[in-house]
Amino acid sequence: MREIEELLKNNKEKIDNLVLPDELEDRLRGALENQEKKSKSNNKWIFKVASILILIILISYNFDTLAYFSKKITGFDPVMNSTLKELNEIGKGQVIGKSFTFENGISVTLDAVMVDDNQLLLFYTEKFDEGNIGENGIESIMSIDGFMGTLHEKGGQGIMNDEKTEMKWIISFDAPKFFQKEFKWEFGIVEGGKTKRGEITFTLDRSKAMGCTLKSRINKSVKLNDRKIKFDSIQASETSTVIKGSIQNIFQLALDQVSDNRIRPESLELKLIANGKELQWQGKGMSTNFDGIKFDYEFEPLPKHLDDLKIKVIGLIADYDEDKIVDIVVGDNIKTINIQDQNIIINKVYESDKETFVTITTEDHVVLSRIFLMIDGKKVELQNTISNNNEKKRDGVITHTRTLKFVGTGEKLELKIERIKYKKTVNEVIDIPVK
């Protein structure tokens, strides 16, 4: 024990007497500073790595959300109806984002398309920073060409900004065939009396296309005098419900042409009622060609849960051939004639300044659409019609009184009526099976 104590005492004395070299402090301080710098450098690297990892995690976590918003159609809310807004919210539109600029500075951007079995909707923007886009925009007639077929424009709507430099449009076209994928949208502007053309091509993403929610043959008719209005089919999609039918086939059309007993339909009044509620009308079309007289009517989409579906046929407004001659006499006389079950009251016939005037009253929906005055055997065209007044009767019937003006006077006067337009009321209901 004594030896150990002696050894510790000797070493203490050596340590106490130890003299440190001057450069040792500098070396130790330098080593510490280097260690501190190295430590800070490592912290920065770790911080960077951690930041990148956090960013990757955040991006990965939100990738679906970012992609979702990039697929939405933006800037068209004021033009979209509620259905289109809902479809856009769930990413049913295909964003295109291609532009064409004319030499005068007008630019056209195809923003997006939306497709289902009833139609292709085109979302586009016209822009003209140097002027009024409403007066300088592209022509209303346009087309989309695809493989083995052209999609024709059906109609649309747009809205202009307050500065009148930009318009947003949604235009409906025919639905593309299932094999059509590559398209060329053609449009034009009129400048200096000449039409200048532009085009934008796009590829349809079929994964975005929506099908139909209901497709059914109706195959029912309602009677209209000696004719029938036939309802062929109904097809509902996410964006619309389309009813198709015909008024005459090609053989009936040809027979009427030969017998001078033609009908020229102007408007078919229909209501589509789903679950007891009337659906909003969106558009209509009627055509006469080698297939006969056909119509298609478009309504808003059917409700998700459908229990009951009906078509209410209210009536048809059409122009009919007629061949009627009516004697009239100058003076205060009232005479009623009946043409195709429509009463025409001749209130007064008078002359003034070498002109003959005939005042008549009919129901508001009745128009003598092709009428002449025979003056001493000479056929005189109608110069113009002077509207007098409308009157609503106690039974709800509205009548219209107007005066027909013809140039010339004579001893023998006859009204020659060659066409009459009126509304034929039908009021029949067609039930459509939905199960």
Salt bridges, closest charged atoms under 4 A:
ASP16 OD2 - LYS12 NZ 2.89
GLU25 OE2 - ARG29 NH2 3.10
GLU36 OE2 - LYS40 NZ 3.85
GLU89 OE2 - LYS72 NZ 3.02
GLU139 OE1 - ARG197 NH1 3.39
GLU186 OE2 - LYS184 NZ 3.98
GLU191 OE1 - LYS196 NZ 3.12
GLU199 OE1 - LYS184 NZ 3.94
ASP226 OD1 - ARG227 NH1 3.57
ASP232 OD1 - LYS230 NZ 3.89
GLU238 OE1 - LYS304 NZ 3.34
ASP256 OD2 - ARG227 NH2 2.74
GLU266 OE1 - LYS421 NZ 2.95
GLU269 OE2 - LYS423 NZ 3.23
GLU278 OE1 - LYS271 NZ 3.82
GLU298 OE1 - LYS154 NZ 3.77
ASP307 OD1 - LYS435 NZ 3.93
ASP308 OD1 - LYS310 NZ 3.79
ASP319 OD2 - ARG419 NH1 3.90
ASP321 OD2 - ARG262 NE 2.85
ASP321 OD1 - ARG264 NH1 2.96
ASP323 OD1 - LYS416 NZ 3.65
ASP327 OD1 - LYS412 NZ 3.94
GLU355 OE2 - LYS405 NZ 3.66
GLU363 OE1 - HIS365 NE2 3.26
GLU391 OE1 - LYS393 NZ 3.65
GLU414 OE2 - LYS412 NZ 3.93
GLU418 OE1 - ARG370 NE 2.81
GLU418 OE2 - LYS379 NZ 2.98
GLU418 OE2 - LYS416 NZ 4.00
ASP431 OD1 - LYS310 NZ 2.48
